Amino acid sequence: MNNSTFLHHISNHISLTGKEEKLLLSKVRSREFLKGQVVAHEGEISKFINFVISGSLKSFHMDNKGNEHILAFAIEDWWIGDLGSFATQKPADYTIQCIENCELAQLSYEDLQILYTEIPQLERFFRIVIQKAYVFFQRRIIDNLSLTAKEKYLNFIKQYPQFEQRVPQYMIASYLGFTPEFLSKIRKERSIKRSKS
Amino acid sequence: MNNSTFLHHISNHISLTGKEEKLLLSKVRSREFLKGQVVAHEGEISKFINFVISGSLKSFHMDNKGNEHILAFAIEDWWIGDLGSFATQKPADYTIQCIENCELAQLSYEDLQILYTEIPQLERFFRIVIQKAYVFFQRRIIDNLSLTAKEKYLNFIKQYPQFEQRVPQYMIASYLGFTPEFLSKIRKERSIKRSKS
């Protein structure tokens, strides 16, 4: 693993000593996954949280009709996992799956509890990371409640232009709560409008 | 303010010394608000986060058509605020308003930064509180994407039976993304079904 990517991300919020960095890295497990591979399964306890060194992933919930509902995407420098399952060590509501080949830096629940004791500043680090993720969800809930379907889509591609290139359209449709056909209709209308203007 | 309620809540996650408790309480501002009173306005910077000693509140976003979209409710022992605005000290997306008369314990942004330095354990406390709030939102997003309207309502009253008694129905409708008429229809169907069984 390229340690500098991970340590640089950590240093965005806290300053660790060389000794602390060494201890942290000793607990981080680097793993590679192939496109389509499942990193963590719904119904199983999430043992790891995952920091994305490279690649892209999705977390999704399967409803009882077998439909996949995408909760989140993640690319380089993002964290992904079922935080509810990880924090409580109860079965997960979400599956985490690779959209592209991925390299992940993983921290286990047990190791993170040790690290919280040994490097209390990590409490601050994760407080800030989780706070950002919370605000992101807060924004998403309000967008879901207050925007039209078209506004939701335009908002999404404005906020995350990189996803439009890297994530298949049917996944973006699932994330936005649309059918693939409906998203295709919105995109078509938009491209007609753009080519006319 | 009844300090013991607040300190008991803190002690759910961390153990403070007498000196730390005293310092923390010296920064907490106790305030009373009347039913309907606005605690923090959308568009203004959220200076405080609020812990509910008594009463109930809602946070909502007003869309450009003047419709109110409720993001969250809060009752005793819950925190409420626009965490995005509070954390970044940028204008709020949400208004926080009392549903009942309220007593709140408020912490200002500046004081919390001082407290994080003086009592680093508070990083842990808020990491856990925000983590729980994040998981709550995670659940809500998936419910919105994967449940039918009726399932959403039944889920809500099962999870938060206290809200059904204390919060007007039109607010519950707004929270669930329904019109009040639609919620009324679901409730009617349910009561017919229950009286038949």
Interface residues (C-beta under 8 A of the other chain):
Chain A: H61 D63 N67 H69 L71 D82 L83 G84 A87 T88 D93 Y94 Y116 P120 Q121 E123 R124 F126 R127 I130 Q131 K132 A133 Y134 V135 F137 Q138 R139 R140 I141 I142 N144 L145 S146 L147 G177
Chain B: H61 D63 N67 H69 L71 D82 L83 G84 A87 T88 D93 Y94 Y116 P120 Q121 E123 R124 F126 R127 I130 Q131 K132 A133 Y134 V135 F137 Q138 R139 R140 I141 I142 N144 L145 S146 L147 G177
